[in-house]
Amino acid sequence: MSHLPVLEVCNLQVAFTEHKRSISVLRGLSYSLEKGRVLAVVGESGSGKTIHAMSLLSLLPPTAHVTGGEIRYQGTNLLSLSARELRQVRGAKIAMIFQDPSASLNPVLTIGEQLIETLRAHQKMSKQEARQQAIKLLEKVGIPDAEKRLAEYPFQFSGGMCQRVMIAMALSLKPDILIADEPTTALDVTIQAQILRLIKDLQQETGMTVIFITHNLALAAEIADEVLVLYAGLCMEKSPVKALFDQPLHPYTQGLLASLVSVQHKTEKLAAITGNPPVAGEVFSGCPFAPRCPRALEKCRQQLPPLFEKEGNRQVRCFLEGSK
């Protein structure tokens, strides 16, 4: 496995424009990802997880725009590419699975038409060759009677089956990077486990790099090699998954883990992080988590901590940890 990064996000900044006012949602996100690794990006709703994912493929809504930084795929800054060049990257090099599979599939086209169209748009193959490849892809993601089901429409598939189709579509062009944006959110726990296992098995089989976006830390523990904790558009902690669960460094990460339900230790009341997440566009002079942090220093309220490098390939944005 190569140790050269397949993806580098460097000081990425994204803002929305609303009534001539700029609202920052990503405030300088940086990380690198080696080929074949799985990175889980976690955090509360509104932390910037999905906006970060959409930025990687320039799929931001019209009111949002990148205000700074770079996104380098194998050394090429994706933000410098033309629309035509980006179309060659999307799907073929970097693919994405969206949150709601039923909303991502065209309801008036059969499953087969949508898979075949994807294959023929990027690869030189006949319609019959694309059809045979589509059957193989559906079989690979565990859909029975694949040939028959090519002729069916999305409404004839369950939510879990639709997500399997989306995974098949994402993998159809053998991408180097797969972005999975909360792919199990709309599914029950049994189907969640099946989809998670499918992604993990396919990742190990193909050696692709995966960015797995979730608000569920338990899912991150199952699939990830590394975890990046987002809060208010900033990386609060980045760590190998085992180290993060064994010894979380940032108070925000500690709060997230404390709120998890444990089957070993039953409690009458779940722990909760006091206060509310920041409002989008809120301006901070210090650490954005300071108003909710039980250990905050006066310095934390006045100055934004840098990302401190720690042993074991860990990073944490906290003055308390940086002084150790």
CORBELCOR-V994634 format. One record per residue. N is the residue number from 1. RES is the residue in one letter. PHI is phi in whole degrees, 0 to 359 (999 if undefined). NEAR is the number of other C-alpha atoms within 10 Angstrom. Layout:
n=N res=RES phi=PHI near=NEAR
n=N res=RES phi=PHI near=NEAR
This chain:
n=1 res=M phi=999 near=8
n=2 res=S phi=290 near=8
n=3 res=H phi=261 near=9
n=4 res=L phi=283 near=11
n=5 res=P phi=292 near=17
n=6 res=V phi=275 near=19
n=7 res=L phi=220 near=22
n=8 res=E phi=229 near=19
n=9 res=V phi=255 near=19
n=10 res=C phi=239 near=17
n=11 res=N phi=51 near=16
n=12 res=L phi=290 near=22
n=13 res=Q phi=233 near=22
n=14 res=V phi=229 near=25
n=15 res=A phi=221 near=21
n=16 res=F phi=260 near=22
n=17 res=T phi=255 near=13
n=18 res=E phi=223 near=10
n=19 res=H phi=51 near=6
n=20 res=K phi=64 near=7
n=21 res=R phi=246 near=10
n=22 res=S phi=268 near=16
n=23 res=I phi=245 near=16
n=24 res=S phi=285 near=23
n=25 res=V phi=239 near=25
n=26 res=L phi=239 near=27
n=27 res=R phi=242 near=19
n=28 res=G phi=115 near=18
n=29 res=L phi=273 near=20
n=30 res=S phi=223 near=16
n=31 res=Y phi=192 near=15
n=32 res=S phi=232 near=14
n=33 res=L phi=222 near=21
n=34 res=E phi=278 near=18
n=35 res=K phi=298 near=19
n=36 res=G phi=85 near=21
n=37 res=R phi=264 near=21
n=38 res=V phi=243 near=25
n=39 res=L phi=252 near=26
n=40 res=A phi=264 near=28
n=41 res=V phi=253 near=28
n=42 res=V phi=237 near=26
n=43 res=G phi=156 near=25
n=44 res=E phi=292 near=16
n=45 res=S phi=301 near=14
n=46 res=G phi=90 near=17
n=47 res=S phi=281 near=24
n=48 res=G phi=110 near=25
n=49 res=K phi=298 near=27
n=50 res=T phi=289 near=19
n=51 res=I phi=300 near=20
n=52 res=H phi=300 near=22
n=53 res=A phi=295 near=21
n=54 res=M phi=295 near=16
n=55 res=S phi=296 near=20
n=56 res=L phi=299 near=22
n=57 res=L phi=246 near=20
n=58 res=S phi=53 near=18
n=59 res=L phi=250 near=13
n=60 res=L phi=294 near=18
n=61 res=P phi=296 near=11
n=62 res=P phi=303 near=8
n=63 res=T phi=277 near=10
n=64 res=A phi=252 near=19
n=65 res=H phi=204 near=18
n=66 res=V phi=282 near=17
n=67 res=T phi=257 near=16
n=68 res=G phi=182 near=15
n=69 res=G phi=97 near=18
n=70 res=E phi=223 near=21
n=71 res=I phi=233 near=23
n=72 res=R phi=255 near=19
n=73 res=Y phi=254 near=20
n=74 res=Q phi=49 near=13
n=75 res=G phi=90 near=11
n=76 res=T phi=263 near=13
n=77 res=N phi=284 near=16
n=78 res=L phi=296 near=19
n=79 res=L phi=288 near=18
n=80 res=S phi=266 near=12
n=81 res=L phi=280 near=13
n=82 res=S phi=283 near=9
n=83 res=A phi=300 near=10
n=84 res=R phi=293 near=8
n=85 res=E phi=294 near=11
n=86 res=L phi=296 near=16
n=87 res=R phi=297 near=14
n=88 res=Q phi=283 near=13
n=89 res=V phi=273 near=17
n=90 res=R phi=298 near=19
n=91 res=G phi=86 near=24
n=92 res=A phi=284 near=20
n=93 res=K phi=249 near=16
n=94 res=I phi=231 near=23
n=95 res=A phi=246 near=24
n=96 res=M phi=222 near=25
n=97 res=I phi=252 near=23
n=98 res=F phi=268 near=21
n=99 res=Q phi=298 near=19
n=100 res=D phi=252 near=19
n=101 res=P phi=297 near=22
n=102 res=S phi=293 near=21
n=103 res=A phi=279 near=11
n=104 res=S phi=271 near=14
n=105 res=L phi=265 near=19
n=106 res=N phi=286 near=14
n=107 res=P phi=291 near=12
n=108 res=V phi=260 near=10
n=109 res=L phi=245 near=13
n=110 res=T phi=292 near=19
n=111 res=I phi=301 near=25
n=112 res=G phi=298 near=23
n=113 res=E phi=300 near=19
n=114 res=Q phi=288 near=17
n=115 res=L phi=291 near=24
n=116 res=I phi=296 near=25
n=117 res=E phi=299 near=14
n=118 res=T phi=297 near=19
n=119 res=L phi=295 near=23
n=120 res=R phi=286 near=15
n=121 res=A phi=290 near=10
n=122 res=H phi=245 near=15
n=123 res=Q phi=231 near=11
n=124 res=K phi=279 near=10
n=125 res=M phi=209 near=14
n=126 res=S phi=287 near=11
n=127 res=K phi=297 near=14
n=128 res=Q phi=292 near=10
n=129 res=E phi=296 near=13
n=130 res=A phi=295 near=21
n=131 res=R phi=296 near=21
n=132 res=Q phi=296 near=12
n=133 res=Q phi=293 near=17
n=134 res=A phi=296 near=28
n=135 res=I phi=298 near=21
n=136 res=K phi=297 near=17
n=137 res=L phi=295 near=21
n=138 res=L phi=295 near=27
n=139 res=E phi=294 near=16
n=140 res=K phi=296 near=16
n=141 res=V phi=267 near=21
n=142 res=G phi=85 near=17
n=143 res=I phi=265 near=18
n=144 res=P phi=288 near=11
n=145 res=D phi=50 near=11
n=146 res=A phi=302 near=18
n=147 res=E phi=297 near=17
n=148 res=K phi=294 near=10
n=149 res=R phi=282 near=18
n=150 res=L phi=300 near=19
n=151 res=A phi=274 near=12
n=152 res=E phi=268 near=15
n=153 res=Y phi=258 near=19
n=154 res=P phi=306 near=22
n=155 res=F phi=293 near=14
n=156 res=Q phi=274 near=12
n=157 res=F phi=251 near=16
n=158 res=S phi=287 near=13
n=159 res=G phi=301 near=19
n=160 res=G phi=295 near=21
n=161 res=M phi=292 near=20
n=162 res=C phi=298 near=23
n=163 res=Q phi=293 near=27
n=164 res=R phi=296 near=27
n=165 res=V phi=297 near=28
n=166 res=M phi=297 near=25
n=167 res=I phi=293 near=27
n=168 res=A phi=300 near=23
n=169 res=M phi=295 near=24
n=170 res=A phi=294 near=24
n=171 res=L phi=272 near=25
n=172 res=S phi=300 near=22
n=173 res=L phi=255 near=18
n=174 res=K phi=52 near=16
n=175 res=P phi=290 near=19
n=176 res=D phi=283 near=22
n=177 res=I phi=232 near=28
n=178 res=L phi=245 near=24
n=179 res=I phi=259 near=23
n=180 res=A phi=249 near=23
n=181 res=D phi=267 near=21
n=182 res=E phi=44 near=21
n=183 res=P phi=289 near=26
n=184 res=T phi=245 near=25
n=185 res=T phi=301 near=14
n=186 res=A phi=270 near=16
n=187 res=L phi=248 near=16
n=188 res=D phi=287 near=11
n=189 res=V phi=297 near=11
n=190 res=T phi=293 near=9
n=191 res=I phi=291 near=16
n=192 res=Q phi=306 near=17
n=193 res=A phi=297 near=14
n=194 res=Q phi=295 near=15
n=195 res=I phi=294 near=22
n=196 res=L phi=298 near=16
n=197 res=R phi=296 near=14
n=198 res=L phi=298 near=17
n=199 res=I phi=298 near=20
n=200 res=K phi=296 near=16
n=201 res=D phi=296 near=13
n=202 res=L phi=293 near=15
n=203 res=Q phi=296 near=20
n=204 res=Q phi=291 near=13
n=205 res=E phi=288 near=9
n=206 res=T phi=265 near=13
n=207 res=G phi=76 near=15
n=208 res=M phi=285 near=20
n=209 res=T phi=270 near=23
n=210 res=V phi=233 near=28
n=211 res=I phi=250 near=21
n=212 res=F phi=253 near=25
n=213 res=I phi=262 near=25
n=214 res=T phi=203 near=24
n=215 res=H phi=261 near=19
n=216 res=N phi=258 near=18
n=217 res=L phi=295 near=19
n=218 res=A phi=296 near=13
n=219 res=L phi=293 near=19
n=220 res=A phi=300 near=23
n=221 res=A phi=297 near=16
n=222 res=E phi=285 near=14
n=223 res=I phi=247 near=20
n=224 res=A phi=270 near=20
n=225 res=D phi=268 near=17
n=226 res=E phi=226 near=23
n=227 res=V phi=233 near=27
n=228 res=L phi=245 near=26
n=229 res=V phi=261 near=26
n=230 res=L phi=259 near=24
n=231 res=Y phi=208 near=25
n=232 res=A phi=54 near=27
n=233 res=G phi=77 near=25
n=234 res=L phi=236 near=23
n=235 res=C phi=284 near=26
n=236 res=M phi=268 near=28
n=237 res=E phi=200 near=25
n=238 res=K phi=224 near=26
n=239 res=S phi=201 near=23
n=240 res=P phi=305 near=17
n=241 res=V phi=299 near=21
n=242 res=K phi=294 near=14
n=243 res=A phi=296 near=15
n=244 res=L phi=295 near=22
n=245 res=F phi=283 near=17
n=246 res=D phi=285 near=8
n=247 res=Q phi=211 near=10
n=248 res=P phi=295 near=20
n=249 res=L phi=264 near=23
n=250 res=H phi=276 near=21
n=251 res=P phi=303 near=23
n=252 res=Y phi=293 near=23
n=253 res=T phi=298 near=22
n=254 res=Q phi=299 near=15
n=255 res=G phi=294 near=17
n=256 res=L phi=297 near=20
n=257 res=L phi=291 near=17
n=258 res=A phi=293 near=14
n=259 res=S phi=275 near=13
n=260 res=L phi=287 near=14
n=261 res=V phi=283 near=14
n=262 res=S phi=247 near=10
n=263 res=V phi=280 near=7
n=264 res=Q phi=278 near=6
n=265 res=H phi=239 near=6
n=266 res=K phi=281 near=9
n=267 res=T phi=231 near=10
n=268 res=E phi=286 near=5
n=269 res=K phi=225 near=8
n=270 res=L phi=285 near=11
n=271 res=A phi=290 near=14
n=272 res=A phi=221 near=12
n=273 res=I phi=279 near=16
n=274 res=T phi=291 near=11
n=275 res=G phi=80 near=10
n=276 res=N phi=238 near=9
n=277 res=P phi=299 near=17
n=278 res=P phi=294 near=17
n=279 res=V phi=283 near=11
n=280 res=A phi=305 near=16
n=281 res=G phi=90 near=15
n=282 res=E phi=296 near=11
n=283 res=V phi=265 near=11
n=284 res=F phi=241 near=15
n=285 res=S phi=267 near=10
n=286 res=G phi=234 near=16
n=287 res=C phi=288 near=23
n=288 res=P phi=294 near=23
n=289 res=F phi=271 near=22
n=290 res=A phi=306 near=21
n=291 res=P phi=297 near=17
n=292 res=R phi=252 near=16
n=293 res=C phi=273 near=18
n=294 res=P phi=287 near=13
n=295 res=R phi=246 near=11
n=296 res=A phi=298 near=17
n=297 res=L phi=264 near=12
n=298 res=E phi=298 near=10
n=299 res=K phi=300 near=13
n=300 res=C phi=297 near=21
n=301 res=R phi=279 near=17
n=302 res=Q phi=251 near=13
n=303 res=Q phi=220 near=14
n=304 res=L phi=285 near=17
n=305 res=P phi=293 near=19
n=306 res=P phi=282 near=15
n=307 res=L phi=277 near=18
n=308 res=F phi=273 near=16
n=309 res=E phi=277 near=15
n=310 res=K phi=236 near=14
n=311 res=E phi=299 near=7
n=312 res=G phi=79 near=9
n=313 res=N phi=59 near=11
n=314 res=R phi=243 near=18
n=315 res=Q phi=226 near=23
n=316 res=V phi=211 near=24
n=317 res=R phi=260 near=22
n=318 res=C phi=203 near=24
n=319 res=F phi=297 near=20
n=320 res=L phi=298 near=16
n=321 res=E phi=282 near=15
n=322 res=G phi=293 near=15
n=323 res=S phi=276 near=7
n=324 res=K phi=277 near=6
